[in-house]
Amino acid sequence: MSINLTGSNDDVEATDALAREVPDEEQMSRGSLAMAWYGVVSAMFFLYIGAVLASAYGTVNAIVGLVLAIIVFGVINSIITKYAINNRTTVAQFSRTILGSGGSAIATIIFALVAIYYAVFEGSIVAFAFQTAFGGEWWVWVLVVVIYSTPLVIGGVRRFLDKLNGWLLPLYWGGLIAAVIWASVQYGVTDTWITQPGAFPDLPFASGGPGWLSTFAAYLGVMILMMFTMDYASLGKKADMKFHRTVTFGWVFYLLAYGVNAIVGIFLVYTIEGGIDATETGVAGGLVGMMGLWGLLLIWVSQTRINTANYYLGAANLKAFFDRVFRADIPSIVFVLIGSVIIFLLMLLPIVQYILLALAWQGVLVTAWVGIALAHILMTKDDKGEIGTIGDKQYHAVNGAGVTTWIIATVIGIIFLQLPVISPDLAGIGTSWGPIVTLLTASALYAILYKGSKKTALKV
């Protein structure tokens, strides 16, 4: 998943530097910002998640939940985009407002861990594609992927790759179109892919509810994109507000990233003869098996560009976290190497097999943050571009309303995740209702505590 924040800055603390009050004309142009963000679209993750949800809950349920997710994500990100552009504020800066100055450190470590997690997933896709095409030991291809990816996040090479993003995105879409046509001509087109019943029948509403609800809840686990949206949107011009709220970060983006990718993933999984396993690497293996080196090229080009962003942001935020918490002045290259070693070791483990579980745990923390953020933004519409320019010393270390809400909402989310451990009959409730209850609890509780508290994070 692409999460490159800076475009061309080499400073790993660019997140703070970006959140400053600057004239509108000095912000990124509409096209440049949109193209930088749309690198996210070419993540194989979106093909996989669409296919695996269709396999679990049926194609119709998966599509209904997908449409609902596109609508909800479009609305929420429109709100976040407007706030970020008006206030020139990133997640690190905004987290001080809802959590206190310590929230900035929390935000950076969340970014680092999530970036590393997605680097493991995307890197494993590439390694599996190479292994499918050429054979060999898994650890060898993992090492190859890490070795060639690490130098790509450093300095001028990364800037060059950023400029190539405009060319790589059309290549990705062209490759997907070619894959669909290839599969259609070679295997024929039937209604099999649209009529899949799914492995799990719909449950009574009190025990989890319909499959489309579970699909929608699964997409809530990717709310980390809303945190990334704030950092990207802080680079936008106020004059381009409407475009960014609709096209760059709004429903148009999610229609392509979630919608089109999911449909293609479902189609390929159930059209290619013999079927593709709806697994983390099944789609990649199917493309290579069907298209040969062309399929390998499609996967390598799109995933390598995305993964350099993951490597970079992981290193950038590891450094920012250590700088802020430990007051350590360690060279950036050290964190690039540390991040790469962590990624290599994790790729050797079967961690990618537990992607939905990891997505759920990650989603609890992030969903609670998003709920708090939404409540705060909707309740403080009078913020006028000052947040990004306020120094850390002007904030309290802890904002009681935000921290209390985050803890309570996260605990509630974790309890829902553990319901299957208590009883298998409760699994549906945990899967379908956990993310939704977490989001609503975070928003409602923060609103209550914020209104009832006489103190804010900002020192008066």
C-alpha angles and dihedrals in degrees: 000000000000115000104158109153106179110044095202110359116117096198109103090210090060090123090074093041092053094055098074134114106263134162114272092243091060093059123094118284119253094252096044094051093045092050092047092052095042090066083085090067094070096063113127085213090080092055091049098047092051092051096045093049091050088050091051103041106015131265097271093049090046092053094047091050089045093055091049090050092051091052095046095043091047092054096044094046091048088058094046092046093054092050094046094049094045094047100032088225133149129201092267091054096040093049089063087061097053100029106021128251090308088064090073091063090046091052094051095051090048089053092048095050095045092047091051091047093054091044087058092050097045092042091052090054090056093044091050091049090053092047091050092050100042108013121222136123120323095229091054094057091043089055091048092052093049094044095052094039098052099065090046093071095057125098121294096008090061092048089053091052091050089057090051092056091089089060098040095055095060088045089056094050091044089052093051092049089049090050092052092048091045093052092045094052096041100042105017129236122275135158091255094105094053097044101053109138097205131230097268121057119220112276129217108280092248090054098050107304133227124345093250089063091052090048091051091048091051091056089052085068088071093061087119083090087071091060089049090048092060092054093047095042091054086072094057130103120247088226088063094048097118093048094049094046091053110026111018100041105002138077095309091061093048092046087060101034098042104018108041095035092049093049091049091048093051092046094051094045093055100033105051109091114263090017130260118255109251090230137121092272101023096093092049092047091049093052093050092045092051102036101027115202091358089060090047090051091051092052096042097048097045098040096043092055091049095044095054086063091051092050091048097049092044090055093041094054095041087058093044090051094049092044092052100039103033099025087230121160100207121160116258093237089065091061091045089057093043091051092049092051091051091049092049093051094047092049089058089059124073088248093126089064089068097052096128091050092048089046090054095050092045090045093058094060095040095043090054090051091050091050091053092045093052093049092049095047094048091047097047104047090147094073105123112193098292104111097079093055099049116103125233092248090065091063129076114245090242133026103207096205094052099041093045091049094047092051095047095044091047092050090050090050092050091050089055090050090054096051092097088057089055093047132347088222089067095055093098093054093051094048098044104033105030099081093039094051091045092054095046093044093051093050096044097042094047091050091052095046093042092052093045097047123087092200129073131190091255116080112236 
